[in-house]
Amino acid sequence: MTYHPKSEFIHTMMQRGFLADCTDYQGLDEALMKGAAPAYVGYDATAKSLHVGHLVNIMMLRWLQKCGGKPITLMGGGTTKVGDPSFRSDERPLLTPEAIDDNIEGIRQVFARYLDYGDGPSDALMLNNAEWLDELNYLDFLRDIGRHFSINRMLSFESVKSRLDREQSLSFLEFNYMILQAYDFMELHRRYGCILQMGGSDQWGNIVNGIDLTRRVIDGEVYGLTSPLLTTSDGKKMGKSAGGAVWLNGDMLSPYEFWQFWRNCTDADVGRFLKLYTELPVDECDRLGGLAGSEINEAKVRLANEVTGLLHGEEAARNAEATAREVFEKGGVGDDLPTLTLTAADVGDGVSIVQLLVKSGLAGSGKEAKRLIAENGARIDDQPLTDAGLMLDAGALSSPIKLSAGKKRHALVQIG
């Protein structure tokens, strides 16, 4: 790409590797030069927390604010009732309004760590699309909005086409999702002067729909910008780990486990992740990413500290690092390890080691726990665990025991 941006935001996005595509670089660049431009990212409330896969777009909103723009975090209180079919093989389970509201409350806690909300020109706004979608009259919506959408064109979008090519069902409910998302963009432009929608590259079709609708119905000039869908250098999808999703809420994944996710990244990812997920200068990111041998491990610690500090605070990052050094360098038991606390009733006459591996989050299922033991990947108090039939009674758990899965994942089990 040879375009040389004038605005600080586009320059930052390009320099740090956030950009996949944009509907009009020059037009957006000039619009951003005019003042505190509002831009939004939409988040459907399908879980009580966002995960690491959402962090790129959260960082884009943070950089937008740092560059003088006005971030809008749009909660999908309305669209979650439908469910985004993009690149899914099946329909999302439908949630009740109460479950959606509960999830929104959980997600809200994350944004407060990254964005400053308020009434100032560049202060962030948190909105809920249920505010306008819940009030729509179906017949009016079909007549006034639906007529602007071509079924032929919608079928050509890769997110829909891939589903149909696999002969997997796409419900009429889901097919409406892209129309509702397009309507969101138009409403945000009409109500708040929003000029930009950002999202992952899988949202390109939905974003373009919103731009077209806004131009046709209210003659608004708006833009779209997408980030690459990230995978790790070994091909894994960002947001997943051996223990499941890497959640951003501390009550769903401890700060220590979050810190460990970043500390355990592959060498080849360090420089790229530092640019995307921290605010360190680009030159420093390149320097750290270019280290080798034992030095790259200290770069990974720096990455883990910076990312964890942004989300959970600097003290949580320091505690996680201290625990890691205690566990890995000294063979001890750190204070910050994830802890499974059982009651005497939970233990009863005895609890199996397989159950403990599952309940502590070190294995996803009993089958996985047994395989871990069979392959010599499990340890108890740093000693090899070889008996999948081992039962532990209250006496054995009178003081905390340390369980390990591989070299890097640990948990404590105790009776409360």
VENWOPE-V276717 format. One line per field, one symbol per residue. ss: DSSP state (@ for helix, = for strand, . for the rest). phi: phi as a letter, one per 40 degrees, with the letter a starting at -180 (. if undefined). burial: I if it has 24 or more other C-alpha atoms within 12 Angstrom, else O. A space follows every 10 residues. Layout:
BEGIN
ss=???
phi=???
burial=???
END
This chain:
BEGIN
ss=.......@@@ @@@@@@.... ==..@@@@@@ @@.....=== ===....... =@@@@@@@@@ @@@@@@...= =====...@@ @......... ......@@@@ @@@@@@@@@@ @@@@..=... ...=====.@ @@@....@@@ @@@@.@@@.. @@@@@@.@@@ @@@@@..... .@@@@.@@@@ @@@@@@@@@@ @@...===== @@@@@@@@@@ @@@@@@@@.. ..=====... =.....=..= =..==.=... ....@@@@@@ @@@...@@@@ @@@@@@@... .@@@@@@@@. ...@@@@@@@ @@@@@@@@@@ @@.@@@@@@@ @@@@@@@@@. ........== ==.@@@@... ==@@@@@@@. .....@@@@@ @@@@...=== ..==...... ==........ =====...== =====.
phi=.bcbcccccc dcccccgccb aacadcccdc ccccicccab bcbcccacac bdcccdcccc cccdcccgcb cbcccccccc cbgccdfbca ccccbcdccc cccdcccdcc cccbbccibc dbccbbbbcc dbcccccdcc ccccbdccbc ddcccccdcc dcccccfbcb ccdcccdccc cccdcccccc cbgcbabbac cccdccccdc cccccccbfc cbbbabbccc bcccgccchb bcchcccccc cbacdcccdc dcccccdccd ccccccbbbc ddcccccccc cbgccccccc ccdccccccc cbhccccccc cccccccccb gcbccccdbb bbcdcccfci bcccdccccc gcbcaccccc cdcccgcbbb fgbdbbbccd bbbcccbcbd bbbbbgcbbb abbacc
burial=OOOOIOIIII IIIIOIIIII IIIOIOIIIO IIOOOIIIII IIIIIIIIII IIIIIIIIII IIIIIOIIII IIIIIIIIII IIIIIIIOOO IIOOOOOOOI IOIIIIIIOI IIIIIIIOOO OIIIIIIIII OIIOOOOOOO OOOOIIOIIO OOOIOOIOII IOIIOOOOOI OOOIIIIIII IIIIIIIIIO OIIIIIIIII IIIIIIIIII IIIIIOIOOI IIIIIIIIII OIOOOOOIII IIIOIIIIII OIIIIIIIII IIIIIIIIII IIIIIIIIII OIOOIIOIIO OOOOOIIIII IIIIIIIIII IIIOOIIIII IIIIIOIOOO OOIIIIIIII OIOOOOIOOO IIIIIIIIII IIIIOOOIII OIIOOOIIII IIOOIOIIOO OIIIOIIOOI IIIIIIOIII IIIIIO
END
